[in-house]
Amino acid sequence: MIAEGGADRMRVCDAEGCQNAFVDLSRNGSRRFCSSRACGNRTHAAAYRARRRE
Ligand SMILES: [Zn+2]
């Protein structure tokens, strides 16, 4: 196991057009966005719209 916290938890936001870095403090390290409310919702909404276009 890797020690909790620190540089190994550094992530870059997965949202399109967002380059924010953040520290993933979630227990399983699965966080993808600097802000799940802003970037997470935006990305999910974009994916939803993309699916509906097909
Ligand atoms: Zn972001």
mmCIF file of the protein (N, C-alpha, C, O) and its ligand, coordinates in Angstrom:
data_MODEL
# 
_entry.id   MODEL 
# 
loop_
_entity.id 
_entity.type 
_entity.pdbx_number_of_molecules 
1 polymer     1 
2 non-polymer 1 
# 
_entity_poly.entity_id                      1 
_entity_poly.type                           'polypeptide(L)' 
_entity_poly.nstd_linkage                   no 
_entity_poly.nstd_monomer                   no 
_entity_poly.pdbx_seq_one_letter_code       MIAEGGADRMRVCDAEGCQNAFVDLSRNGSRRFCSSRACGNRTHAAAYRARRRE 
_entity_poly.pdbx_seq_one_letter_code_can   MIAEGGADRMRVCDAEGCQNAFVDLSRNGSRRFCSSRACGNRTHAAAYRARRRE 
_entity_poly.pdbx_strand_id                 A 
# 
loop_
_entity_poly_seq.entity_id 
_entity_poly_seq.num 
_entity_poly_seq.mon_id 
_entity_poly_seq.hetero 
1 1  MET n 
1 2  ILE n 
1 3  ALA n 
1 4  GLU n 
1 5  GLY n 
1 6  GLY n 
1 7  ALA n 
1 8  ASP n 
1 9  ARG n 
1 10 MET n 
1 11 ARG n 
1 12 VAL n 
1 13 CYS n 
1 14 ASP n 
1 15 ALA n 
1 16 GLU n 
1 17 GLY n 
1 18 CYS n 
1 19 GLN n 
1 20 ASN n 
1 21 ALA n 
1 22 PHE n 
1 23 VAL n 
1 24 ASP n 
1 25 LEU n 
1 26 SER n 
1 27 ARG n 
1 28 ASN n 
1 29 GLY n 
1 30 SER n 
1 31 ARG n 
1 32 ARG n 
1 33 PHE n 
1 34 CYS n 
1 35 SER n 
1 36 SER n 
1 37 ARG n 
1 38 ALA n 
1 39 CYS n 
1 40 GLY n 
1 41 ASN n 
1 42 ARG n 
1 43 THR n 
1 44 HIS n 
1 45 ALA n 
1 46 ALA n 
1 47 ALA n 
1 48 TYR n 
1 49 ARG n 
1 50 ALA n 
1 51 ARG n 
1 52 ARG n 
1 53 ARG n 
1 54 GLU n 
# 
loop_
_struct_asym.id 
_struct_asym.entity_id 
A 1 
B 2 
# 
loop_
_chem_comp.id 
_chem_comp.type 
_chem_comp.mon_nstd_flag 
ALA 'L-peptide linking' y 
ARG 'L-peptide linking' y 
ASN 'L-peptide linking' y 
ASP 'L-peptide linking' y 
CYS 'L-peptide linking' y 
GLN 'L-peptide linking' y 
GLU 'L-peptide linking' y 
GLY 'peptide linking'   y 
HIS 'L-peptide linking' y 
ILE 'L-peptide linking' y 
LEU 'L-peptide linking' y 
MET 'L-peptide linking' y 
PHE 'L-peptide linking' y 
SER 'L-peptide linking' y 
THR 'L-peptide linking' y 
TYR 'L-peptide linking' y 
VAL 'L-peptide linking' y 
ZN  non-polymer         . 
# 
_pdbx_entity_nonpoly.entity_id   2 
_pdbx_entity_nonpoly.name        ? 
_pdbx_entity_nonpoly.comp_id     ZN 
# 
_pdbx_nonpoly_scheme.asym_id         B 
_pdbx_nonpoly_scheme.entity_id       2 
_pdbx_nonpoly_scheme.mon_id          ZN 
_pdbx_nonpoly_scheme.ndb_seq_num     1 
_pdbx_nonpoly_scheme.pdb_seq_num     101 
_pdbx_nonpoly_scheme.auth_seq_num    101 
_pdbx_nonpoly_scheme.pdb_mon_id      ZN 
_pdbx_nonpoly_scheme.auth_mon_id     ZN 
_pdbx_nonpoly_scheme.pdb_strand_id   A 
_pdbx_nonpoly_scheme.pdb_ins_code    . 
# 
loop_
_atom_site.group_PDB 
_atom_site.id 
_atom_site.type_symbol 
_atom_site.label_atom_id 
_atom_site.label_alt_id 
_atom_site.label_comp_id 
_atom_site.label_asym_id 
_atom_site.label_entity_id 
_atom_site.label_seq_id 
_atom_site.pdbx_PDB_ins_code 
_atom_site.Cartn_x 
_atom_site.Cartn_y 
_atom_site.Cartn_z 
_atom_site.occupancy 
_atom_site.B_iso_or_equiv 
_atom_site.pdbx_formal_charge 
_atom_site.auth_seq_id 
_atom_site.auth_comp_id 
_atom_site.auth_asym_id 
_atom_site.auth_atom_id 
_atom_site.pdbx_PDB_model_num 
ATOM   1   N  N  . MET A 1 1  ? 0.835   -1.203 0.000   1.00 0.00 ? 1   MET A N  1 
ATOM   2   C  CA . MET A 1 1  ? 0.000   0.000  0.000   1.00 0.00 ? 1   MET A CA 1 
ATOM   3   C  C  . MET A 1 1  ? 0.871   1.255  0.000   1.00 0.00 ? 1   MET A C  1 
ATOM   4   O  O  . MET A 1 1  ? 1.984   1.268  0.525   1.00 0.00 ? 1   MET A O  1 
ATOM   5   N  N  . ILE A 1 2  ? 0.345   2.269  -0.584  1.00 0.00 ? 2   ILE A N  1 
ATOM   6   C  CA . ILE A 1 2  ? 1.053   3.547  -0.632  1.00 0.00 ? 2   ILE A CA 1 
ATOM   7   C  C  . ILE A 1 2  ? 0.539   4.432  0.502   1.00 0.00 ? 2   ILE A C  1 
ATOM   8   O  O  . ILE A 1 2  ? -0.650  4.418  0.820   1.00 0.00 ? 2   ILE A O  1 
ATOM   9   N  N  . ALA A 1 3  ? 1.432   5.189  1.098   1.00 0.00 ? 3   ALA A N  1 
ATOM   10  C  CA . ALA A 1 3  ? 1.037   6.077  2.181   1.00 0.00 ? 3   ALA A CA 1 
ATOM   11  C  C  . ALA A 1 3  ? -0.041  7.044  1.712   1.00 0.00 ? 3   ALA A C  1 
ATOM   12  O  O  . ALA A 1 3  ? -0.026  7.508  0.572   1.00 0.00 ? 3   ALA A O  1 
ATOM   13  N  N  . GLU A 1 4  ? -0.964  7.335  2.597   1.00 0.00 ? 4   GLU A N  1 
ATOM   14  C  CA . GLU A 1 4  ? -2.064  8.224  2.221   1.00 0.00 ? 4   GLU A CA 1 
ATOM   15  C  C  . GLU A 1 4  ? -1.607  9.656  2.048   1.00 0.00 ? 4   GLU A C  1 
ATOM   16  O  O  . GLU A 1 4  ? -0.719  10.130 2.757   1.00 0.00 ? 4   GLU A O  1 
ATOM   17  N  N  . GLY A 1 5  ? -2.216  10.334 1.108   1.00 0.00 ? 5   GLY A N  1 
ATOM   18  C  CA . GLY A 1 5  ? -1.881  11.722 0.867   1.00 0.00 ? 5   GLY A CA 1 
ATOM   19  C  C  . GLY A 1 5  ? -0.563  11.859 0.127   1.00 0.00 ? 5   GLY A C  1 
ATOM   20  O  O  . GLY A 1 5  ? 0.134   10.873 -0.113  1.00 0.00 ? 5   GLY A O  1 
ATOM   21  N  N  . GLY A 1 6  ? -0.229  13.095 -0.232  1.00 0.00 ? 6   GLY A N  1 
ATOM   22  C  CA . GLY A 1 6  ? 1.055   13.315 -0.871  1.00 0.00 ? 6   GLY A CA 1 
ATOM   23  C  C  . GLY A 1 6  ? 0.970   13.345 -2.375  1.00 0.00 ? 6   GLY A C  1 
ATOM   24  O  O  . GLY A 1 6  ? -0.116  13.334 -2.954  1.00 0.00 ? 6   GLY A O  1 
ATOM   25  N  N  . ALA A 1 7  ? 2.139   13.385 -3.007  1.00 0.00 ? 7   ALA A N  1 
ATOM   26  C  CA . ALA A 1 7  ? 2.230   13.621 -4.444  1.00 0.00 ? 7   ALA A CA 1 
ATOM   27  C  C  . ALA A 1 7  ? 1.611   12.491 -5.252  1.00 0.00 ? 7   ALA A C  1 
ATOM   28  O  O  . ALA A 1 7  ? 1.145   12.723 -6.368  1.00 0.00 ? 7   ALA A O  1 
ATOM   29  N  N  . ASP A 1 8  ? 1.595   11.293 -4.727  1.00 0.00 ? 8   ASP A N  1 
ATOM   30  C  CA . ASP A 1 8  ? 1.030   10.185 -5.483  1.00 0.00 ? 8   ASP A CA 1 
ATOM   31  C  C  . ASP A 1 8  ? -0.481  10.320 -5.646  1.00 0.00 ? 8   ASP A C  1 
ATOM   32  O  O  . ASP A 1 8  ? -1.101  9.586  -6.415  1.00 0.00 ? 8   ASP A O  1 
ATOM   33  N  N  . ARG A 1 9  ? -1.064  11.266 -4.915  1.00 0.00 ? 9   ARG A N  1 
ATOM   34  C  CA . ARG A 1 9  ? -2.496  11.496 -5.026  1.00 0.00 ? 9   ARG A CA 1 
ATOM   35  C  C  . ARG A 1 9  ? -2.827  12.694 -5.915  1.00 0.00 ? 9   ARG A C  1 
ATOM   36  O  O  . ARG A 1 9  ? -3.991  13.056 -6.085  1.00 0.00 ? 9   ARG A O  1 
ATOM   37  N  N  . MET A 1 10 ? -1.801  13.287 -6.465  1.00 0.00 ? 10  MET A N  1 
ATOM   38  C  CA . MET A 1 10 ? -2.049  14.424 -7.346  1.00 0.00 ? 10  MET A CA 1 
ATOM   39  C  C  . MET A 1 10 ? -2.725  13.967 -8.626  1.00 0.00 ? 10  MET A C  1 
ATOM   40  O  O  . MET A 1 10 ? -2.328  12.972 -9.233  1.00 0.00 ? 10  MET A O  1 
ATOM   41  N  N  . ARG A 1 11 ? -3.753  14.707 -9.029  1.00 0.00 ? 11  ARG A N  1 
ATOM   42  C  CA . ARG A 1 11 ? -4.468  14.404 -10.269 1.00 0.00 ? 11  ARG A CA 1 
ATOM   43  C  C  . ARG A 1 11 ? -4.642  15.696 -11.052 1.00 0.00 ? 11  ARG A C  1 
ATOM   44  O  O  . ARG A 1 11 ? -4.558  16.797 -10.507 1.00 0.00 ? 11  ARG A O  1 
ATOM   45  N  N  . VAL A 1 12 ? -4.884  15.531 -12.336 1.00 0.00 ? 12  VAL A N  1 
ATOM   46  C  CA . VAL A 1 12 ? -5.320  16.664 -13.146 1.00 0.00 ? 12  VAL A CA 1 
ATOM   47  C  C  . VAL A 1 12 ? -6.762  16.386 -13.530 1.00 0.00 ? 12  VAL A C  1 
ATOM   48  O  O  . VAL A 1 12 ? -7.122  15.270 -13.903 1.00 0.00 ? 12  VAL A O  1 
ATOM   49  N  N  . CYS A 1 13 ? -7.566  17.412 -13.432 1.00 0.00 ? 13  CYS A N  1 
ATOM   50  C  CA . CYS A 1 13 ? -9.000  17.275 -13.679 1.00 0.00 ? 13  CYS A CA 1 
ATOM   51  C  C  . CYS A 1 13 ? -9.266  16.651 -15.050 1.00 0.00 ? 13  CYS A C  1 
ATOM   52  O  O  . CYS A 1 13 ? -8.625  16.993 -16.044 1.00 0.00 ? 13  CYS A O  1 
ATOM   53  N  N  . ASP A 1 14 ? -10.223 15.732 -15.075 1.00 0.00 ? 14  ASP A N  1 
ATOM   54  C  CA . ASP A 1 14 ? -10.571 15.008 -16.299 1.00 0.00 ? 14  ASP A CA 1 
ATOM   55  C  C  . ASP A 1 14 ? -11.526 15.779 -17.197 1.00 0.00 ? 14  ASP A C  1 
ATOM   56  O  O  . ASP A 1 14 ? -11.744 15.401 -18.349 1.00 0.00 ? 14  ASP A O  1 
ATOM   57  N  N  . ALA A 1 15 ? -12.085 16.842 -16.680 1.00 0.00 ? 15  ALA A N  1 
ATOM   58  C  CA . ALA A 1 15 ? -13.090 17.560 -17.461 1.00 0.00 ? 15  ALA A CA 1 
ATOM   59  C  C  . ALA A 1 15 ? -12.463 18.247 -18.668 1.00 0.00 ? 15  ALA A C  1 
ATOM   60  O  O  . ALA A 1 15 ? -11.341 18.749 -18.610 1.00 0.00 ? 15  ALA A O  1 
ATOM   61  N  N  . GLU A 1 16 ? -13.217 18.253 -19.758 1.00 0.00 ? 16  GLU A N  1 
ATOM   62  C  CA . GLU A 1 16 ? -12.720 18.881 -20.967 1.00 0.00 ? 16  GLU A CA 1 
ATOM   63  C  C  . GLU A 1 16 ? -12.527 20.371 -20.720 1.00 0.00 ? 16  GLU A C  1 
ATOM   64  O  O  . GLU A 1 16 ? -13.413 21.036 -20.183 1.00 0.00 ? 16  GLU A O  1 
ATOM   65  N  N  . GLY A 1 17 ? -11.373 20.891 -21.112 1.00 0.00 ? 17  GLY A N  1 
ATOM   66  C  CA . GLY A 1 17 ? -11.113 22.311 -20.971 1.00 0.00 ? 17  GLY A CA 1 
ATOM   67  C  C  . GLY A 1 17 ? -10.709 22.742 -19.584 1.00 0.00 ? 17  GLY A C  1 
ATOM   68  O  O  . GLY A 1 17 ? -10.537 23.935 -19.337 1.00 0.00 ? 17  GLY A O  1 
ATOM   69  N  N  . CYS A 1 18 ? -10.552 21.810 -18.679 1.00 0.00 ? 18  CYS A N  1 
ATOM   70  C  CA . CYS A 1 18 ? -10.144 22.143 -17.313 1.00 0.00 ? 18  CYS A CA 1 
ATOM   71  C  C  . CYS A 1 18 ? -8.804  21.494 -17.016 1.00 0.00 ? 18  CYS A C  1 
ATOM   72  O  O  . CYS A 1 18 ? -8.644  20.283 -17.165 1.00 0.00 ? 18  CYS A O  1 
ATOM   73  N  N  . GLN A 1 19 ? -7.854  22.299 -16.599 1.00 0.00 ? 19  GLN A N  1 
ATOM   74  C  CA . GLN A 1 19 ? -6.509  21.788 -16.332 1.00 0.00 ? 19  GLN A CA 1 
ATOM   75  C  C  . GLN A 1 19 ? -6.187  21.844 -14.843 1.00 0.00 ? 19  GLN A C  1 
ATOM   76  O  O  . GLN A 1 19 ? -5.027  21.718 -14.450 1.00 0.00 ? 19  GLN A O  1 
ATOM   77  N  N  . ASN A 1 20 ? -7.186  22.028 -14.035 1.00 0.00 ? 20  ASN A N  1 
ATOM   78  C  CA . ASN A 1 20 ? -6.925  22.176 -12.607 1.00 0.00 ? 20  ASN A CA 1 
ATOM   79  C  C  . ASN A 1 20 ? -6.328  20.904 -12.018 1.00 0.00 ? 20  ASN A C  1 
ATOM   80  O  O  . ASN A 1 20 ? -6.748  19.789 -12.329 1.00 0.00 ? 20  ASN A O  1 
ATOM   81  N  N  . ALA A 1 21 ? -5.346  21.108 -11.166 1.00 0.00 ? 21  ALA A N  1 
ATOM   82  C  CA . ALA A 1 21 ? -4.787  19.987 -10.420 1.00 0.00 ? 21  ALA A CA 1 
ATOM   83  C  C  . ALA A 1 21 ? -5.455  19.931 -9.057  1.00 0.00 ? 21  ALA A C  1 
ATOM   84  O  O  . ALA A 1 21 ? -5.848  20.958 -8.503  1.00 0.00 ? 21  ALA A O  1 
ATOM   85  N  N  . PHE A 1 22 ? -5.579  18.734 -8.525  1.00 0.00 ? 22  PHE A N  1 
ATOM   86  C  CA . PHE A 1 22 ? -6.153  18.595 -7.197  1.00 0.00 ? 22  PHE A CA 1 
ATOM   87  C  C  . PHE A 1 22 ? -5.553  17.370 -6.532  1.00 0.00 ? 22  PHE A C  1 
ATOM   88  O  O  . PHE A 1 22 ? -4.931  16.536 -7.189  1.00 0.00 ? 22  PHE A O  1 
ATOM   89  N  N  . VAL A 1 23 ? -5.741  17.270 -5.244  1.00 0.00 ? 23  VAL A N  1 
ATOM   90  C  CA . VAL A 1 23 ? -5.276  16.099 -4.505  1.00 0.00 ? 23  VAL A CA 1 
ATOM   91  C  C  . VAL A 1 23 ? -6.476  15.202 -4.260  1.00 0.00 ? 23  VAL A C  1 
ATOM   92  O  O  . VAL A 1 23 ? -7.467  15.617 -3.659  1.00 0.00 ? 23  VAL A O  1 
ATOM   93  N  N  . ASP A 1 24 ? -6.374  13.998 -4.721  1.00 0.00 ? 24  ASP A N  1 
ATOM   94  C  CA . ASP A 1 24 ? -7.471  13.045 -4.561  1.00 0.00 ? 24  ASP A CA 1 
ATOM   95  C  C  . ASP A 1 24 ? -7.433  12.447 -3.160  1.00 0.00 ? 24  ASP A C  1 
ATOM   96  O  O  . ASP A 1 24 ? -6.565  11.636 -2.839  1.00 0.00 ? 24  ASP A O  1 
ATOM   97  N  N  . LEU A 1 25 ? -8.367  12.854 -2.352  1.00 0.00 ? 25  LEU A N  1 
ATOM   98  C  CA . LEU A 1 25 ? -8.405  12.361 -0.977  1.00 0.00 ? 25  LEU A CA 1 
ATOM   99  C  C  . LEU A 1 25 ? -9.489  11.312 -0.783  1.00 0.00 ? 25  LEU A C  1 
ATOM   100 O  O  . LEU A 1 25 ? -9.763  10.898 0.344   1.00 0.00 ? 25  LEU A O  1 
ATOM   101 N  N  . SER A 1 26 ? -10.099 10.887 -1.867  1.00 0.00 ? 26  SER A N  1 
ATOM   102 C  CA . SER A 1 26 ? -11.124 9.854  -1.735  1.00 0.00 ? 26  SER A CA 1 
ATOM   103 C  C  . SER A 1 26 ? -10.459 8.537  -1.328  1.00 0.00 ? 26  SER A C  1 
ATOM   104 O  O  . SER A 1 26 ? -9.290  8.296  -1.630  1.00 0.00 ? 26  SER A O  1 
ATOM   105 N  N  . ARG A 1 27 ? -11.211 7.708  -0.651  1.00 0.00 ? 27  ARG A N  1 
ATOM   106 C  CA . ARG A 1 27 ? -10.630 6.503  -0.073  1.00 0.00 ? 27  ARG A CA 1 
ATOM   107 C  C  . ARG A 1 27 ? -10.047 5.571  -1.139  1.00 0.00 ? 27  ARG A C  1 
ATOM   108 O  O  . ARG A 1 27 ? -8.984  4.982  -0.940  1.00 0.00 ? 27  ARG A O  1 
ATOM   109 N  N  . ASN A 1 28 ? -10.745 5.441  -2.267  1.00 0.00 ? 28  ASN A N  1 
ATOM   110 C  CA . ASN A 1 28 ? -10.263 4.514  -3.287  1.00 0.00 ? 28  ASN A CA 1 
ATOM   111 C  C  . ASN A 1 28 ? -9.506  5.196  -4.418  1.00 0.00 ? 28  ASN A C  1 
ATOM   112 O  O  . ASN A 1 28 ? -9.122  4.547  -5.391  1.00 0.00 ? 28  ASN A O  1 
ATOM   113 N  N  . GLY A 1 29 ? -9.291  6.500  -4.293  1.00 0.00 ? 29  GLY A N  1 
ATOM   114 C  CA . GLY A 1 29 ? -8.489  7.202  -5.290  1.00 0.00 ? 29  GLY A CA 1 
ATOM   115 C  C  . GLY A 1 29 ? -9.124  7.252  -6.654  1.00 0.00 ? 29  GLY A C  1 
ATOM   116 O  O  . GLY A 1 29 ? -8.423  7.217  -7.665  1.00 0.00 ? 29  GLY A O  1 
ATOM   117 N  N  . SER A 1 30 ? -10.430 7.332  -6.704  1.00 0.00 ? 30  SER A N  1 
ATOM   118 C  CA . SER A 1 30 ? -11.121 7.280  -7.987  1.00 0.00 ? 30  SER A CA 1 
ATOM   119 C  C  . SER A 1 30 ? -11.632 8.644  -8.431  1.00 0.00 ? 30  SER A C  1 
ATOM   120 O  O  . SER A 1 30 ? -12.363 8.752  -9.415  1.00 0.00 ? 30  SER A O  1 
ATOM   121 N  N  . ARG A 1 31 ? -11.249 9.667  -7.711  1.00 0.00 ? 31  ARG A N  1 
ATOM   122 C  CA . ARG A 1 31 ? -11.747 10.990 -8.059  1.00 0.00 ? 31  ARG A CA 1 
ATOM   123 C  C  . ARG A 1 31 ? -11.184 11.449 -9.402  1.00 0.00 ? 31  ARG A C  1 
ATOM   124 O  O  . ARG A 1 31 ? -10.009 11.221 -9.689  1.00 0.00 ? 31  ARG A O  1 
ATOM   125 N  N  . ARG A 1 32 ? -11.996 12.081 -10.214 1.00 0.00 ? 32  ARG A N  1 
ATOM   126 C  CA . ARG A 1 32 ? -11.561 12.461 -11.560 1.00 0.00 ? 32  ARG A CA 1 
ATOM   127 C  C  . ARG A 1 32 ? -11.573 13.962 -11.780 1.00 0.00 ? 32  ARG A C  1 
ATOM   128 O  O  . ARG A 1 32 ? -10.905 14.453 -12.689 1.00 0.00 ? 32  ARG A O  1 
ATOM   129 N  N  . PHE A 1 33 ? -12.310 14.694 -10.977 1.00 0.00 ? 33  PHE A N  1 
ATOM   130 C  CA . PHE A 1 33 ? -12.506 16.111 -11.255 1.00 0.00 ? 33  PHE A CA 1 
ATOM   131 C  C  . PHE A 1 33 ? -12.057 16.970 -10.088 1.00 0.00 ? 33  PHE A C  1 
ATOM   132 O  O  . PHE A 1 33 ? -12.112 16.552 -8.931  1.00 0.00 ? 33  PHE A O  1 
ATOM   133 N  N  . CYS A 1 34 ? -11.606 18.195 -10.414 1.00 0.00 ? 34  CYS A N  1 
ATOM   134 C  CA . CYS A 1 34 ? -11.225 19.114 -9.355  1.00 0.00 ? 34  CYS A CA 1 
ATOM   135 C  C  . CYS A 1 34 ? -12.445 19.460 -8.519  1.00 0.00 ? 34  CYS A C  1 
ATOM   136 O  O  . CYS A 1 34 ? -12.339 19.686 -7.314  1.00 0.00 ? 34  CYS A O  1 
ATOM   137 N  N  . SER A 1 35 ? -13.604 19.501 -9.163  1.00 0.00 ? 35  SER A N  1 
ATOM   138 C  CA . SER A 1 35 ? -14.845 19.766 -8.452  1.00 0.00 ? 35  SER A CA 1 
ATOM   139 C  C  . SER A 1 35 ? -15.935 18.882 -9.023  1.00 0.00 ? 35  SER A C  1 
ATOM   140 O  O  . SER A 1 35 ? -16.303 19.027 -10.189 1.00 0.00 ? 35  SER A O  1 
ATOM   141 N  N  . SER A 1 36 ? -16.452 17.976 -8.224  1.00 0.00 ? 36  SER A N  1 
ATOM   142 C  CA . SER A 1 36 ? -17.482 17.080 -8.743  1.00 0.00 ? 36  SER A CA 1 
ATOM   143 C  C  . SER A 1 36 ? -18.755 17.847 -9.067  1.00 0.00 ? 36  SER A C  1 
ATOM   144 O  O  . SER A 1 36 ? -19.529 17.432 -9.931  1.00 0.00 ? 36  SER A O  1 
ATOM   145 N  N  . ARG A 1 37 ? -18.978 18.966 -8.378  1.00 0.00 ? 37  ARG A N  1 
ATOM   146 C  CA . ARG A 1 37 ? -20.181 19.756 -8.653  1.00 0.00 ? 37  ARG A CA 1 
ATOM   147 C  C  . ARG A 1 37 ? -20.051 20.503 -9.968  1.00 0.00 ? 37  ARG A C  1 
ATOM   148 O  O  . ARG A 1 37 ? -20.976 20.506 -10.780 1.00 0.00 ? 37  ARG A O  1 
ATOM   149 N  N  . ALA A 1 38 ? -18.904 21.138 -10.180 1.00 0.00 ? 38  ALA A N  1 
ATOM   150 C  CA . ALA A 1 38 ? -18.721 21.923 -11.406 1.00 0.00 ? 38  ALA A CA 1 
ATOM   151 C  C  . ALA A 1 38 ? -18.299 21.027 -12.561 1.00 0.00 ? 38  ALA A C  1 
ATOM   152 O  O  . ALA A 1 38 ? -19.068 20.816 -13.499 1.00 0.00 ? 38  ALA A O  1 
ATOM   153 N  N  . CYS A 1 39 ? -17.086 20.500 -12.497 1.00 0.00 ? 39  CYS A N  1 
ATOM   154 C  CA . CYS A 1 39 ? -16.546 19.731 -13.617 1.00 0.00 ? 39  CYS A CA 1 
ATOM   155 C  C  . CYS A 1 39 ? -17.219 18.372 -13.753 1.00 0.00 ? 39  CYS A C  1 
ATOM   156 O  O  . CYS A 1 39 ? -17.454 17.917 -14.872 1.00 0.00 ? 39  CYS A O  1 
ATOM   157 N  N  . GLY A 1 40 ? -17.526 17.734 -12.676 1.00 0.00 ? 40  GLY A N  1 
ATOM   158 C  CA . GLY A 1 40 ? -18.188 16.427 -12.747 1.00 0.00 ? 40  GLY A CA 1 
ATOM   159 C  C  . GLY A 1 40 ? -19.541 16.533 -13.405 1.00 0.00 ? 40  GLY A C  1 
ATOM   160 O  O  . GLY A 1 40 ? -19.850 15.778 -14.327 1.00 0.00 ? 40  GLY A O  1 
ATOM   161 N  N  . ASN A 1 41 ? -20.348 17.462 -12.939 1.00 0.00 ? 41  ASN A N  1 
ATOM   162 C  CA . ASN A 1 41 ? -21.674 17.638 -13.517 1.00 0.00 ? 41  ASN A CA 1 
ATOM   163 C  C  . ASN A 1 41 ? -21.586 18.052 -14.972 1.00 0.00 ? 41  ASN A C  1 
ATOM   164 O  O  . ASN A 1 41 ? -22.347 17.574 -15.813 1.00 0.00 ? 41  ASN A O  1 
ATOM   165 N  N  . ARG A 1 42 ? -20.655 18.940 -15.262 1.00 0.00 ? 42  ARG A N  1 
ATOM   166 C  CA . ARG A 1 42 ? -20.514 19.417 -16.637 1.00 0.00 ? 42  ARG A CA 1 
ATOM   167 C  C  . ARG A 1 42 ? -20.158 18.258 -17.572 1.00 0.00 ? 42  ARG A C  1 
ATOM   168 O  O  . ARG A 1 42 ? -20.718 18.138 -18.662 1.00 0.00 ? 42  ARG A O  1 
ATOM   169 N  N  . THR A 1 43 ? -19.231 17.415 -17.143 1.00 0.00 ? 43  THR A N  1 
ATOM   170 C  CA . THR A 1 43 ? -18.803 16.292 -17.971 1.00 0.00 ? 43  THR A CA 1 
ATOM   171 C  C  . THR A 1 43 ? -19.921 15.278 -18.142 1.00 0.00 ? 43  THR A C  1 
ATOM   172 O  O  . THR A 1 43 ? -20.118 14.746 -19.234 1.00 0.00 ? 43  THR A O  1 
ATOM   173 N  N  . HIS A 1 44 ? -20.649 15.008 -17.072 1.00 0.00 ? 44  HIS A N  1 
ATOM   174 C  CA . HIS A 1 44 ? -21.751 14.051 -17.168 1.00 0.00 ? 44  HIS A CA 1 
ATOM   175 C  C  . HIS A 1 44 ? -22.856 14.586 -18.068 1.00 0.00 ? 44  HIS A C  1 
ATOM   176 O  O  . HIS A 1 44 ? -23.465 13.837 -18.832 1.00 0.00 ? 44  HIS A O  1 
ATOM   177 N  N  . ALA A 1 45 ? -23.108 15.878 -17.970 1.00 0.00 ? 45  ALA A N  1 
ATOM   178 C  CA . ALA A 1 45 ? -24.131 16.486 -18.819 1.00 0.00 ? 45  ALA A CA 1 
ATOM   179 C  C  . ALA A 1 45 ? -23.716 16.429 -20.281 1.00 0.00 ? 45  ALA A C  1 
ATOM   180 O  O  . ALA A 1 45 ? -24.551 16.182 -21.151 1.00 0.00 ? 45  ALA A O  1 
ATOM   181 N  N  . ALA A 1 46 ? -22.435 16.656 -20.561 1.00 0.00 ? 46  ALA A N  1 
ATOM   182 C  CA . ALA A 1 46 ? -21.950 16.604 -21.938 1.00 0.00 ? 46  ALA A CA 1 
ATOM   183 C  C  . ALA A 1 46 ? -22.058 15.189 -22.484 1.00 0.00 ? 46  ALA A C  1 
ATOM   184 O  O  . ALA A 1 46 ? -22.438 14.996 -23.639 1.00 0.00 ? 46  ALA A O  1 
ATOM   185 N  N  . ALA A 1 47 ? -21.726 14.196 -21.661 1.00 0.00 ? 47  ALA A N  1 
ATOM   186 C  CA . ALA A 1 47 ? -21.815 12.808 -22.099 1.00 0.00 ? 47  ALA A CA 1 
ATOM   187 C  C  . ALA A 1 47 ? -23.267 12.431 -22.353 1.00 0.00 ? 47  ALA A C  1 
ATOM   188 O  O  . ALA A 1 47 ? -23.572 11.697 -23.292 1.00 0.00 ? 47  ALA A O  1 
ATOM   189 N  N  . TYR A 1 48 ? -24.152 12.934 -21.516 1.00 0.00 ? 48  TYR A N  1 
ATOM   190 C  CA . TYR A 1 48 ? -25.576 12.656 -21.669 1.00 0.00 ? 48  TYR A CA 1 
ATOM   191 C  C  . TYR A 1 48 ? -26.092 13.251 -22.966 1.00 0.00 ? 48  TYR A C  1 
ATOM   192 O  O  . TYR A 1 48 ? -26.826 12.603 -23.712 1.00 0.00 ? 48  TYR A O  1 
ATOM   193 N  N  . ARG A 1 49 ? -25.697 14.504 -23.230 1.00 0.00 ? 49  ARG A N  1 
ATOM   194 C  CA . ARG A 1 49 ? -26.126 15.132 -24.477 1.00 0.00 ? 49  ARG A CA 1 
ATOM   195 C  C  . ARG A 1 49 ? -25.556 14.400 -25.687 1.00 0.00 ? 49  ARG A C  1 
ATOM   196 O  O  . ARG A 1 49 ? -26.240 14.240 -26.699 1.00 0.00 ? 49  ARG A O  1 
ATOM   197 N  N  . ALA A 1 50 ? -24.313 13.958 -25.585 1.00 0.00 ? 50  ALA A N  1 
ATOM   198 C  CA . ALA A 1 50 ? -23.673 13.255 -26.703 1.00 0.00 ? 50  ALA A CA 1 
ATOM   199 C  C  . ALA A 1 50 ? -24.411 11.952 -27.008 1.00 0.00 ? 50  ALA A C  1 
ATOM   200 O  O  . ALA A 1 50 ? -24.609 11.595 -28.169 1.00 0.00 ? 50  ALA A O  1 
ATOM   201 N  N  . ARG A 1 51 ? -24.813 11.249 -25.948 1.00 0.00 ? 51  ARG A N  1 
ATOM   202 C  CA . ARG A 1 51 ? -25.560 10.011 -26.161 1.00 0.00 ? 51  ARG A CA 1 
ATOM   203 C  C  . ARG A 1 51 ? -26.908 10.273 -26.824 1.00 0.00 ? 51  ARG A C  1 
ATOM   204 O  O  . ARG A 1 51 ? -27.348 9.528  -27.699 1.00 0.00 ? 51  ARG A O  1 
ATOM   205 N  N  . ARG A 1 52 ? -27.546 11.351 -26.383 1.00 0.00 ? 52  ARG A N  1 
ATOM   206 C  CA . ARG A 1 52 ? -28.875 11.646 -26.920 1.00 0.00 ? 52  ARG A CA 1 
ATOM   207 C  C  . ARG A 1 52 ? -28.830 12.052 -28.389 1.00 0.00 ? 52  ARG A C  1 
ATOM   208 O  O  . ARG A 1 52 ? -29.803 11.877 -29.123 1.00 0.00 ? 52  ARG A O  1 
ATOM   209 N  N  . ARG A 1 53 ? -27.688 12.598 -28.809 1.00 0.00 ? 53  ARG A N  1 
ATOM   210 C  CA . ARG A 1 53 ? -27.585 13.032 -30.214 1.00 0.00 ? 53  ARG A CA 1 
ATOM   211 C  C  . ARG A 1 53 ? -27.555 11.847 -31.167 1.00 0.00 ? 53  ARG A C  1 
ATOM   212 O  O  . ARG A 1 53 ? -27.917 11.975 -32.336 1.00 0.00 ? 53  ARG A O  1 
ATOM   213 N  N  . GLU A 1 54 ? -27.132 10.718 -30.679 1.00 0.00 ? 54  GLU A N  1 
ATOM   214 C  CA . GLU A 1 54 ? -26.965 9.575  -31.582 1.00 0.00 ? 54  GLU A CA 1 
ATOM   215 C  C  . GLU A 1 54 ? -28.302 8.984  -32.026 1.00 0.00 ? 54  GLU A C  1 
ATOM   216 O  O  . GLU A 1 54 ? -28.328 8.016  -32.787 1.00 0.00 ? 54  GLU A O  1 
HETATM 217 ZN ZN . ZN  B 2 .  ? -11.987 20.729 -13.265 1.00 0.00 2 101 ZN  A ZN 1 
# 
